[in-house]
C-alpha cells in the first residue's frame, strides 16, 4: 500500500507531465490517506483545473481545505483567490487576495495588481447583463484603487503625475 507522500510525489510527477487526470487520482488518494495534508488538497485542486469533469465547486472545496489546513501559506490562498475570480465570485476573490497580501507583505503589490487586472477583465464578462456605464465605472474604480494600492500611490499622487 502506498503512503500519502508517495501519492503526492506521483501526483506532482504527473502534474509536471501535464497528465492532469492521473495527477488528480493520485492527489485524491492522498487526501483520503491523509485528510490533514494541505499539500494533497492543494495538488488535488491544481490538477482538477485540468480535468474537464471536475466541477469548479470541488476544486474550490479542495483549495478551501488546503487553506484551512495551512492558513499561513500565501500560495494556497492566492490560488484559491484566482479560482474564485475565474468563477466570478469576486467578493471571495477580493478577500483571499487581501489575505495573501497580509500573509506575504513583501509581495503584496503582486496580489493587489493581480486582483485589479483580473477584476477589470472578468467582472464585465460576468456582469454582462447588468453592464451599463455606471457599473463599468464601479468596476474600473475598484480596479484602479487596487492598482494604486499595488503602486503605493494615492489618487492624488496619480492625478498629480498625470497632470
N, C-alpha and C positions, 0 to 999 in steps of 0.2 A: 504494500500500500504506500502510495506517495504521500509526502507531507505537504502542508500548505506552502512552505517555502519552495518545494520542488515544483508545485503547480504554478506559483508566481514566477519562478525562473523560466519555466516552459512558456508561460503566457507572455512574458517580456520578450523572449526569443521570437515567438510567433508574431507578436506585435511589430517587432523590428523587421520582420519579413513581410509585413502588411497582410498577414493571414489573420484577419480580424475575427472570423468565426471560430477558428481554432483557439486563438488567444482568449476569446470570450469564454469558451468552455473551460479553459484552464483556470481563468480567474474566478469563474462561477464556482468551480470545485474548491478553489482555495477559500472562498468566502464561507462555504459550507464546512470545510475542515477547520477554519479558524475565524469564527464570526466576529472576533475583536481585532482583526488585522486590517488597518486602514489602507495599506498598500494594495491588498487584494480587492477591496471595494473600488479604489481609485482605478486600478487596472481594468476591472470589470466595466466601469463607466467609460473609460477611454477606448477600450476595444469595442464596446457596444455602439459607439458612434459610427463604426464602420460596418455594422451588421444591420441590414435593412429591416429585418423583422423584430428588432428590439425596440419596444415603444420608448418614446422620449421620457415618459414618466418613470420607466425602470432605470434609465440612465441617470435621471435627476435623483432618484432614490439612492442609487449607488454612490453618486457624488455626495449627497447629504450624509450618508452613513460614513463615508471616508472623513468628512469634515467633523462629524460628531466624535469619531474615534481619535482624530488628530486635529483638534481645533486650532492649533498653532501653526499649521502648515499652510503658508500662503499659496503654494502651488495648487493645492486641493481646492481652496476657497476660490481662487481665480478661475480654475477650470469649471467649477460649478457656476460661477458668475457668467462666464462665456456661454455655457449651455443654456442658462436661464435667458440670456439675451437672445440667443438663437430661437428660443421658443416663444419670444415675445412677452416674457414675464419680467418686465422692466423694473418693477419695484424690488423684486428679489435680486435681480442682477445688480442694481444700484447698491443695495445693502451689502451684497457679497463683495463687490469691488471696494467699497469703503472699508470693509473688514480686512480685506487683503492689504490695502494701503496701510492700515493701522498695524497689522502684523509685520509688515515689511516696509518700514518707513524709508529705507534707502531707495526703494523702487516705487514709492507711492505715486510719483508723477506718471509712471508707466500705467498703473491701474486707472488713474483719473483720465488719462488720454485715451486709453482703450475704451473706457465707458463712453467718453464723449464721441469718439469716432463711430463706434458700433451703434450707439443710441441714435445718432443723427442718420445713419444709414438704414437701420432696421425699423425704427418707430414709424416712419411714414408708410412703410410697406404694411406693417401690422394694423395700423390705424387708418388704412386707406379709405374705408367707408365713412370715416368721421373727419377726413382731412379737409380743412379749409384754411384760409390764410391765418386765422388766429391759432389754430392747432399747429400749423407749420412754425409759427413764431414761438410758441411754447416749447416745441421740440428743439428748435435752434437755440433758444435762450438757455435751456438746460445743458445742451451740449457745449455751448460757449462757456458757461460757468465752470464746467468740469475741465475744459481745455485751459482756461485761465488758471484754474487751480493747479493743473499739471505744470504750468509755466511759472507758478508762484507770482501771479500778477492779479491786480485788481482790475475792474472795468475802467477805473480812472486811469490807471497805468496804460492800458491798451488804447484808450481814447487819446491820451497824450502822445503816444508813439505813432498812432495812425493819423494824427492831425498834420 
